[in-house]
Amino acid sequence: MFLDTPPPAEKQLGLTDTFSFSCHSRLSCFNLCCRNKYLPLTPYDIVRIRKALNIHSDDFLEKFTLYRLDPNSGFPILSIKMGDKDGLCPFVGPDGCTIYNDRPTACRLFPLGRSSGISGDGTAREEFLYLLDTQGCKGVKEKKVQSVKAWRDDQGLLPYIEMNDKMLGLLFHPNRDDSKHLDQRQQQKVMVACYNIDLFRDFVFKTGFTEQYKIDEETAKRVMESDVALLTLGFTYLDGTLFSL
């Protein structure tokens, strides 16, 4: 999701650029794209899917995710755990995605990819959209043509992009030493505040967090009731504490 360098200029797409694509059950490749793939999960992806499944975030992380560390930063990165025998995504059924309304960012974007970062002077967010290598996908040969913007809007990507980009403030934090990985304590903070939303809620309301960080009553009520508000608080908490001098 976050790349140090943008894709080549000839591959970059603007919002008004168009491409051909349509996915439906009549295609011979239907559901095959959900097999033996690396599907990263953002914190917002996990918030949406966990809520759709109505399970505790501890259980979701254990059952459905794989964990690794980014080799450049030491930030935790989670992805969907594919089936051991068939390599199939656990959320795919005979009729397609069983969590379609809450499917992850990568699935919504396909056949597009998106990378984002901070401009060289550190003042602005940069976004790069591009066509992925879609070898074997029959959908890209369909006659339906749409603009990048129309696809982005149709797939409900805007709230995903908004929440995903909040991670940029952590990855490109001015106090973060690019030459050093996160230590174990920092990694644990990220895992709890970004990925284990139920554990973070307990941390906020059962440890004196609200008093220490002067969380007002209205905000406390909002984060108690809304996973999205709680995740936003998590980003704010990490921004203020992860790289404190």
C-alpha positions as protocol buffer text, in pm:
chain_id: "A"
residue {
  index: 1
  type: MET
  ca { x: 0 y: 0 z: 0 }
}
residue {
  index: 2
  type: PHE
  ca { x: 283 y: 240 z: 82 }
}
residue {
  index: 3
  type: LEU
  ca { x: 573 y: 254 z: -164 }
}
residue {
  index: 4
  type: ASP
  ca { x: 899 y: 444 z: -136 }
}
residue {
  index: 5
  type: THR
  ca { x: 888 y: 520 z: -508 }
}
residue {
  index: 6
  type: PRO
  ca { x: 585 y: 572 z: -734 }
}
residue {
  index: 7
  type: PRO
  ca { x: 510 y: 340 z: -1027 }
}
residue {
  index: 8
  type: PRO
  ca { x: 668 y: 439 z: -1361 }
}
residue {
  index: 9
  type: ALA
  ca { x: 508 y: 747 z: -1516 }
}
residue {
  index: 10
  type: GLU
  ca { x: 376 y: 548 z: -1810 }
}
residue {
  index: 11
  type: LYS
  ca { x: 178 y: 326 z: -1570 }
}
residue {
  index: 12
  type: GLN
  ca { x: 29 y: 602 z: -1359 }
}
residue {
  index: 13
  type: LEU
  ca { x: -341 y: 679 z: -1406 }
}
residue {
  index: 14
  type: GLY
  ca { x: -527 y: 1001 z: -1338 }
}
residue {
  index: 15
  type: LEU
  ca { x: -884 y: 1014 z: -1214 }
}
residue {
  index: 16
  type: THR
  ca { x: -1015 y: 1086 z: -1566 }
}
residue {
  index: 17
  type: ASP
  ca { x: -822 y: 803 z: -1733 }
}
residue {
  index: 18
  type: THR
  ca { x: -1033 y: 504 z: -1837 }
}
residue {
  index: 19
  type: PHE
  ca { x: -993 y: 127 z: -1838 }
}
residue {
  index: 20
  type: SER
  ca { x: -1198 y: -179 z: -1931 }
}
residue {
  index: 21
  type: PHE
  ca { x: -1314 y: -414 z: -1657 }
}
residue {
  index: 22
  type: SER
  ca { x: -1617 y: -602 z: -1533 }
}
residue {
  index: 23
  type: CYS
  ca { x: -1632 y: -893 z: -1290 }
}
residue {
  index: 24
  type: HIS
  ca { x: -1927 y: -1134 z: -1282 }
}
residue {
  index: 25
  type: SER
  ca { x: -2006 y: -1500 z: -1225 }
}
residue {
  index: 26
  type: ARG
  ca { x: -2025 y: -1580 z: -1597 }
}
residue {
  index: 27
  type: LEU
  ca { x: -1650 y: -1536 z: -1635 }
}
residue {
  index: 28
  type: SER
  ca { x: -1449 y: -1859 z: -1634 }
}
residue {
  index: 29
  type: CYS
  ca { x: -1202 y: -1702 z: -1390 }
}
residue {
  index: 30
  type: PHE
  ca { x: -1471 y: -1605 z: -1135 }
}
residue {
  index: 31
  type: ASN
  ca { x: -1339 y: -1659 z: -779 }
}
residue {
  index: 32
  type: LEU
  ca { x: -997 y: -1771 z: -907 }
}
residue {
  index: 33
  type: CYS
  ca { x: -847 y: -1430 z: -830 }
}
residue {
  index: 34
  type: CYS
  ca { x: -923 y: -1499 z: -464 }
}
residue {
  index: 35
  type: ARG
  ca { x: -687 y: -1797 z: -449 }
}
residue {
  index: 36
  type: ASN
  ca { x: -318 y: -1810 z: -358 }
}
residue {
  index: 37
  type: LYS
  ca { x: -291 y: -1434 z: -331 }
}
residue {
  index: 38
  type: TYR
  ca { x: -122 y: -1196 z: -92 }
}
residue {
  index: 39
  type: LEU
  ca { x: -406 y: -972 z: 30 }
}
residue {
  index: 40
  type: PRO
  ca { x: -289 y: -704 z: 275 }
}
residue {
  index: 41
  type: LEU
  ca { x: -525 y: -576 z: 540 }
}
residue {
  index: 42
  type: THR
  ca { x: -526 y: -218 z: 661 }
}
residue {
  index: 43
  type: PRO
  ca { x: -650 y: -127 z: 1010 }
}
residue {
  index: 44
  type: TYR
  ca { x: -973 y: 5 z: 859 }
}
residue {
  index: 45
  type: ASP
  ca { x: -1018 y: -318 z: 659 }
}
residue {
  index: 46
  type: ILE
  ca { x: -999 y: -516 z: 981 }
}
residue {
  index: 47
  type: VAL
  ca { x: -1241 y: -287 z: 1163 }
}
residue {
  index: 48
  type: ARG
  ca { x: -1498 y: -336 z: 885 }
}
residue {
  index: 49
  type: ILE
  ca { x: -1458 y: -712 z: 845 }
}
residue {
  index: 50
  type: ARG
  ca { x: -1447 y: -787 z: 1219 }
}
residue {
  index: 51
  type: LYS
  ca { x: -1770 y: -596 z: 1269 }
}
residue {
  index: 52
  type: ALA
  ca { x: -1935 y: -774 z: 975 }
}
residue {
  index: 53
  type: LEU
  ca { x: -1840 y: -1111 z: 1124 }
}
residue {
  index: 54
  type: ASN
  ca { x: -1942 y: -998 z: 1474 }
}
residue {
  index: 55
  type: ILE
  ca { x: -1641 y: -1154 z: 1644 }
}
residue {
  index: 56
  type: HIS
  ca { x: -1383 y: -1023 z: 1889 }
}
residue {
  index: 57
  type: SER
  ca { x: -1079 y: -872 z: 1723 }
}
residue {
  index: 58
  type: ASP
  ca { x: -855 y: -1120 z: 1911 }
}
residue {
  index: 59
  type: ASP
  ca { x: -1040 y: -1407 z: 1745 }
}
residue {
  index: 60
  type: PHE
  ca { x: -1035 y: -1238 z: 1405 }
}
residue {
  index: 61
  type: LEU
  ca { x: -659 y: -1181 z: 1415 }
}
residue {
  index: 62
  type: GLU
  ca { x: -587 y: -1538 z: 1524 }
}
residue {
  index: 63
  type: LYS
  ca { x: -817 y: -1709 z: 1276 }
}
residue {
  index: 64
  type: PHE
  ca { x: -797 y: -1497 z: 963 }
}
residue {
  index: 65
  type: THR
  ca { x: -467 y: -1310 z: 950 }
}
residue {
  index: 66
  type: LEU
  ca { x: -95 y: -1355 z: 897 }
}
residue {
  index: 67
  type: TYR
  ca { x: 156 y: -1125 z: 1062 }
}
residue {
  index: 68
  type: ARG
  ca { x: 492 y: -1000 z: 943 }
}
residue {
  index: 69
  type: LEU
  ca { x: 712 y: -695 z: 987 }
}
residue {
  index: 70
  type: ASP
  ca { x: 784 y: -449 z: 709 }
}
residue {
  index: 71
  type: PRO
  ca { x: 1156 y: -498 z: 633 }
}
residue {
  index: 72
  type: ASN
  ca { x: 1214 y: -125 z: 587 }
}
residue {
  index: 73
  type: SER
  ca { x: 1033 y: 20 z: 888 }
}
residue {
  index: 74
  type: GLY
  ca { x: 956 y: -261 z: 1128 }
}
residue {
  index: 75
  type: PHE
  ca { x: 585 y: -171 z: 1119 }
}
residue {
  index: 76
  type: PRO
  ca { x: 348 y: -469 z: 1161 }
}
residue {
  index: 77
  type: ILE
  ca { x: 178 y: -573 z: 837 }
}
residue {
  index: 78
  type: LEU
  ca { x: -124 y: -805 z: 835 }
}
residue {
  index: 79
  type: SER
  ca { x: -270 y: -1004 z: 549 }
}
residue {
  index: 80
  type: ILE
  ca { x: -551 y: -1254 z: 496 }
}
residue {
  index: 81
  type: LYS
  ca { x: -464 y: -1614 z: 585 }
}
residue {
  index: 82
  type: MET
  ca { x: -547 y: -1826 z: 282 }
}
residue {
  index: 83
  type: GLY
  ca { x: -667 y: -2185 z: 310 }
}
residue {
  index: 84
  type: ASP
  ca { x: -391 y: -2436 z: 384 }
}
residue {
  index: 85
  type: LYS
  ca { x: -511 y: -2694 z: 131 }
}
residue {
  index: 86
  type: ASP
  ca { x: -663 y: -2494 z: -152 }
}
residue {
  index: 87
  type: GLY
  ca { x: -513 y: -2148 z: -101 }
}
residue {
  index: 88
  type: LEU
  ca { x: -862 y: -1999 z: -115 }
}
residue {
  index: 89
  type: CYS
  ca { x: -960 y: -1681 z: 66 }
}
residue {
  index: 90
  type: PRO
  ca { x: -1168 y: -1782 z: 373 }
}
residue {
  index: 91
  type: PHE
  ca { x: -1433 y: -1528 z: 277 }
}
residue {
  index: 92
  type: VAL
  ca { x: -1512 y: -1674 z: -65 }
}
residue {
  index: 93
  type: GLY
  ca { x: -1820 y: -1887 z: -124 }
}
residue {
  index: 94
  type: PRO
  ca { x: -1968 y: -2046 z: -438 }
}
residue {
  index: 95
  type: ASP
  ca { x: -2147 y: -1722 z: -523 }
}
residue {
  index: 96
  type: GLY
  ca { x: -1850 y: -1497 z: -458 }
}
residue {
  index: 97
  type: CYS
  ca { x: -1736 y: -1286 z: -165 }
}
residue {
  index: 98
  type: THR
  ca { x: -1932 y: -1350 z: 155 }
}
residue {
  index: 99
  type: ILE
  ca { x: -1823 y: -1015 z: 304 }
}
residue {
  index: 100
  type: TYR
  ca { x: -1868 y: -815 z: -16 }
}
residue {
  index: 101
  type: ASN
  ca { x: -2009 y: -504 z: 152 }
}
residue {
  index: 102
  type: ASP
  ca { x: -1706 y: -494 z: 381 }
}
residue {
  index: 103
  type: ARG
  ca { x: -1439 y: -636 z: 148 }
}
residue {
  index: 104
  type: PRO
  ca { x: -1083 y: -505 z: 192 }
}
residue {
  index: 105
  type: THR
  ca { x: -924 y: -213 z: 11 }
}
residue {
  index: 106
  type: ALA
  ca { x: -716 y: -432 z: -221 }
}
residue {
  index: 107
  type: CYS
  ca { x: -1026 y: -617 z: -341 }
}
residue {
  index: 108
  type: ARG
  ca { x: -1220 y: -295 z: -399 }
}
residue {
  index: 109
  type: LEU
  ca { x: -936 y: -146 z: -599 }
}
residue {
  index: 110
  type: PHE
  ca { x: -875 y: -442 z: -831 }
}
residue {
  index: 111
  type: PRO
  ca { x: -775 y: -427 z: -1118 }
}
residue {
  index: 112
  type: LEU
  ca { x: -612 y: -108 z: -996 }
}
residue {
  index: 113
  type: GLY
  ca { x: -333 y: -66 z: -747 }
}
residue {
  index: 114
  type: ARG
  ca { x: -272 y: 237 z: -530 }
}
residue {
  index: 115
  type: SER
  ca { x: 42 y: 361 z: -363 }
}
residue {
  index: 116
  type: SER
  ca { x: 68 y: 667 z: -146 }
}
residue {
  index: 117
  type: GLY
  ca { x: 328 y: 864 z: 36 }
}
residue {
  index: 118
  type: ILE
  ca { x: 439 y: 1208 z: 144 }
}
residue {
  index: 119
  type: SER
  ca { x: 588 y: 1463 z: -96 }
}
residue {
  index: 120
  type: GLY
  ca { x: 961 y: 1526 z: -82 }
}
residue {
  index: 121
  type: ASP
  ca { x: 919 y: 1843 z: 122 }
}
residue {
  index: 122
  type: GLY
  ca { x: 686 y: 1663 z: 363 }
}
residue {
  index: 123
  type: THR
  ca { x: 395 y: 1899 z: 311 }
}
residue {
  index: 124
  type: ALA
  ca { x: 146 y: 1700 z: 105 }
}
residue {
  index: 125
  type: ARG
  ca { x: 11 y: 1351 z: 46 }
}
residue {
  index: 126
  type: GLU
  ca { x: 85 y: 1193 z: -291 }
}
residue {
  index: 127
  type: GLU
  ca { x: -131 y: 926 z: -451 }
}
residue {
  index: 128
  type: PHE
  ca { x: -50 y: 703 z: -747 }
}
residue {
  index: 129
  type: LEU
  ca { x: -303 y: 475 z: -918 }
}
residue {
  index: 130
  type: TYR
  ca { x: -207 y: 219 z: -1180 }
}
residue {
  index: 131
  type: LEU
  ca { x: -325 y: -98 z: -1353 }
}
residue {
  index: 132
  type: LEU
  ca { x: -207 y: -419 z: -1192 }
}
residue {
  index: 133
  type: ASP
  ca { x: -69 y: -717 z: -1377 }
}
residue {
  index: 134
  type: THR
  ca { x: -399 y: -894 z: -1444 }
}
residue {
  index: 135
  type: GLN
  ca { x: -271 y: -1205 z: -1621 }
}
residue {
  index: 136
  type: GLY
  ca { x: -547 y: -1466 z: -1631 }
}
residue {
  index: 137
  type: CYS
  ca { x: -823 y: -1215 z: -1555 }
}
residue {
  index: 138
  type: LYS
  ca { x: -1100 y: -1224 z: -1815 }
}
residue {
  index: 139
  type: GLY
  ca { x: -1268 y: -920 z: -1664 }
}
residue {
  index: 140
  type: VAL
  ca { x: -1020 y: -678 z: -1821 }
}
residue {
  index: 141
  type: LYS
  ca { x: -1137 y: -797 z: -2165 }
}
residue {
  index: 142
  type: GLU
  ca { x: -1498 y: -703 z: -2099 }
}
residue {
  index: 143
  type: LYS
  ca { x: -1646 y: -413 z: -2293 }
}
residue {
  index: 144
  type: LYS
  ca { x: -1744 y: -205 z: -1992 }
}
residue {
  index: 145
  type: VAL
  ca { x: -1528 y: 107 z: -1974 }
}
residue {
  index: 146
  type: GLN
  ca { x: -1513 y: 341 z: -1675 }
}
residue {
  index: 147
  type: SER
  ca { x: -1295 y: 621 z: -1548 }
}
residue {
  index: 148
  type: VAL
  ca { x: -1069 y: 574 z: -1249 }
}
residue {
  index: 149
  type: LYS
  ca { x: -1283 y: 820 z: -1053 }
}
residue {
  index: 150
  type: ALA
  ca { x: -1606 y: 639 z: -1143 }
}
residue {
  index: 151
  type: TRP
  ca { x: -1453 y: 308 z: -1032 }
}
residue {
  index: 152
  type: ARG
  ca { x: -1322 y: 458 z: -709 }
}
residue {
  index: 153
  type: ASP
  ca { x: -1662 y: 604 z: -626 }
}
residue {
  index: 154
  type: ASP
  ca { x: -1860 y: 297 z: -735 }
}
residue {
  index: 155
  type: GLN
  ca { x: -1646 y: 70 z: -517 }
}
residue {
  index: 156
  type: GLY
  ca { x: -1696 y: 286 z: -208 }
}
residue {
  index: 157
  type: LEU
  ca { x: -1326 y: 354 z: -172 }
}
residue {
  index: 158
  type: LEU
  ca { x: -1330 y: 707 z: -34 }
}
residue {
  index: 159
  type: PRO
  ca { x: -1376 y: 618 z: 337 }
}
residue {
  index: 160
  type: TYR
  ca { x: -1112 y: 347 z: 297 }
}
residue {
  index: 161
  type: ILE
  ca { x: -865 y: 591 z: 143 }
}
residue {
  index: 162
  type: GLU
  ca { x: -934 y: 851 z: 410 }
}
residue {
  index: 163
  type: MET
  ca { x: -871 y: 606 z: 695 }
}
residue {
  index: 164
  type: ASN
  ca { x: -581 y: 425 z: 530 }
}
residue {
  index: 165
  type: ASP
  ca { x: -396 y: 748 z: 470 }
}
residue {
  index: 166
  type: LYS
  ca { x: -401 y: 826 z: 840 }
}
residue {
  index: 167
  type: MET
  ca { x: -127 y: 564 z: 866 }
}
residue {
  index: 168
  type: LEU
  ca { x: 95 y: 791 z: 656 }
}
residue {
  index: 169
  type: GLY
  ca { x: 135 y: 1025 z: 949 }
}
residue {
  index: 170
  type: LEU
  ca { x: 294 y: 738 z: 1142 }
}
residue {
  index: 171
  type: LEU
  ca { x: 506 y: 596 z: 862 }
}
residue {
  index: 172
  type: PHE
  ca { x: 643 y: 939 z: 778 }
}
residue {
  index: 173
  type: HIS
  ca { x: 644 y: 1084 z: 1128 }
}
residue {
  index: 174
  type: PRO
  ca { x: 903 y: 1364 z: 1157 }
}
residue {
  index: 175
  type: ASN
  ca { x: 1051 y: 1207 z: 1471 }
}
residue {
  index: 176
  type: ARG
  ca { x: 1088 y: 858 z: 1323 }
}
residue {
  index: 177
  type: ASP
  ca { x: 1445 y: 758 z: 1246 }
}
residue {
  index: 178
  type: ASP
  ca { x: 1431 y: 596 z: 901 }
}
residue {
  index: 179
  type: SER
  ca { x: 1745 y: 398 z: 978 }
}
residue {
  index: 180
  type: LYS
  ca { x: 1584 y: 221 z: 1274 }
}
residue {
  index: 181
  type: HIS
  ca { x: 1306 y: -35 z: 1295 }
}
residue {
  index: 182
  type: LEU
  ca { x: 1028 y: -5 z: 1547 }
}
residue {
  index: 183
  type: ASP
  ca { x: 1128 y: -178 z: 1867 }
}
residue {
  index: 184
  type: GLN
  ca { x: 911 y: -445 z: 2027 }
}
residue {
  index: 185
  type: ARG
  ca { x: 731 y: -196 z: 2252 }
}
residue {
  index: 186
  type: GLN
  ca { x: 645 y: 27 z: 1957 }
}
residue {
  index: 187
  type: GLN
  ca { x: 528 y: -270 z: 1750 }
}
residue {
  index: 188
  type: GLN
  ca { x: 297 y: -378 z: 2032 }
}
residue {
  index: 189
  type: LYS
  ca { x: 149 y: -29 z: 2050 }
}
residue {
  index: 190
  type: VAL
  ca { x: 75 y: -36 z: 1677 }
}
residue {
  index: 191
  type: MET
  ca { x: -77 y: -384 z: 1696 }
}
residue {
  index: 192
  type: VAL
  ca { x: -315 y: -286 z: 1975 }
}
residue {
  index: 193
  type: ALA
  ca { x: -414 y: 63 z: 1860 }
}
residue {
  index: 194
  type: CYS
  ca { x: -441 y: -17 z: 1488 }
}
residue {
  index: 195
  type: TYR
  ca { x: -539 y: -382 z: 1460 }
}
residue {
  index: 196
  type: ASN
  ca { x: -681 y: -520 z: 1786 }
}
residue {
  index: 197
  type: ILE
  ca { x: -964 y: -271 z: 1823 }
}
residue {
  index: 198
  type: ASP
  ca { x: -1144 y: -452 z: 2107 }
}
residue {
  index: 199
  type: LEU
  ca { x: -826 y: -473 z: 2314 }
}
residue {
  index: 200
  type: PHE
  ca { x: -761 y: -105 z: 2247 }
}
residue {
  index: 201
  type: ARG
  ca { x: -1113 y: -18 z: 2366 }
}
residue {
  index: 202
  type: ASP
  ca { x: -1039 y: -199 z: 2694 }
}
residue {
  index: 203
  type: PHE
  ca { x: -711 y: -10 z: 2720 }
}
residue {
  index: 204
  type: VAL
  ca { x: -888 y: 323 z: 2669 }
}
residue {
  index: 205
  type: PHE
  ca { x: -1166 y: 264 z: 2921 }
}
residue {
  index: 206
  type: LYS
  ca { x: -1009 y: 39 z: 3183 }
}
residue {
  index: 207
  type: THR
  ca { x: -663 y: 183 z: 3247 }
}
residue {
  index: 208
  type: GLY
  ca { x: -713 y: 552 z: 3316 }
}
residue {
  index: 209
  type: PHE
  ca { x: -640 y: 642 z: 2953 }
}
residue {
  index: 210
  type: THR
  ca { x: -930 y: 887 z: 2933 }
}
residue {
  index: 211
  type: GLU
  ca { x: -803 y: 1079 z: 3234 }
}
residue {
  index: 212
  type: GLN
  ca { x: -437 y: 1073 z: 3130 }
}
residue {
  index: 213
  type: TYR
  ca { x: -510 y: 1200 z: 2780 }
}
residue {
  index: 214
  type: LYS
  ca { x: -797 y: 1427 z: 2885 }
}
residue {
  index: 215
  type: ILE
  ca { x: -1063 y: 1260 z: 2670 }
}
residue {
  index: 216
  type: ASP
  ca { x: -1383 y: 1460 z: 2710 }
}
residue {
  index: 217
  type: GLU
  ca { x: -1718 y: 1293 z: 2775 }
}
residue {
  index: 218
  type: GLU
  ca { x: -1850 y: 1345 z: 2421 }
}
residue {
  index: 219
  type: THR
  ca { x: -1540 y: 1193 z: 2261 }
}
residue {
  index: 220
  type: ALA
  ca { x: -1543 y: 905 z: 2508 }
}
residue {
  index: 221
  type: LYS
  ca { x: -1903 y: 825 z: 2419 }
}
residue {
  index: 222
  type: ARG
  ca { x: -1822 y: 839 z: 2048 }
}
residue {
  index: 223
  type: VAL
  ca { x: -1522 y: 604 z: 2068 }
}
residue {
  index: 224
  type: MET
  ca { x: -1715 y: 364 z: 2291 }
}
residue {
  index: 225
  type: GLU
  ca { x: -1987 y: 333 z: 2027 }
}
residue {
  index: 226
  type: SER
  ca { x: -1788 y: 361 z: 1704 }
}
residue {
  index: 227
  type: ASP
  ca { x: -1495 y: 144 z: 1595 }
}
residue {
  index: 228
  type: VAL
  ca { x: -1402 y: 406 z: 1335 }
}
residue {
  index: 229
  type: ALA
  ca { x: -1387 y: 680 z: 1599 }
}
residue {
  index: 230
  type: LEU
  ca { x: -1183 y: 447 z: 1821 }
}
residue {
  index: 231
  type: LEU
  ca { x: -940 y: 370 z: 1538 }
}
residue {
  index: 232
  type: THR
  ca { x: -904 y: 743 z: 1471 }
}
residue {
  index: 233
  type: LEU
  ca { x: -822 y: 791 z: 1839 }
}
residue {
  index: 234
  type: GLY
  ca { x: -567 y: 512 z: 1804 }
}
residue {
  index: 235
  type: PHE
  ca { x: -391 y: 695 z: 1522 }
}
residue {
  index: 236
  type: THR
  ca { x: -390 y: 1015 z: 1728 }
}
residue {
  index: 237
  type: TYR
  ca { x: -255 y: 830 z: 2032 }
}
residue {
  index: 238
  type: LEU
  ca { x: 26 y: 674 z: 1829 }
}
residue {
  index: 239
  type: ASP
  ca { x: 109 y: 1003 z: 1661 }
}
residue {
  index: 240
  type: GLY
  ca { x: 164 y: 1159 z: 2002 }
}
residue {
  index: 241
  type: THR
  ca { x: 344 y: 872 z: 2175 }
}
residue {
  index: 242
  type: LEU
  ca { x: 509 y: 635 z: 1926 }
}
residue {
  index: 243
  type: PHE
  ca { x: 810 y: 853 z: 1852 }
}
residue {
  index: 244
  type: SER
  ca { x: 807 y: 1084 z: 2153 }
}
residue {
  index: 245
  type: LEU
  ca { x: 1146 y: 1234 z: 2223 }
}
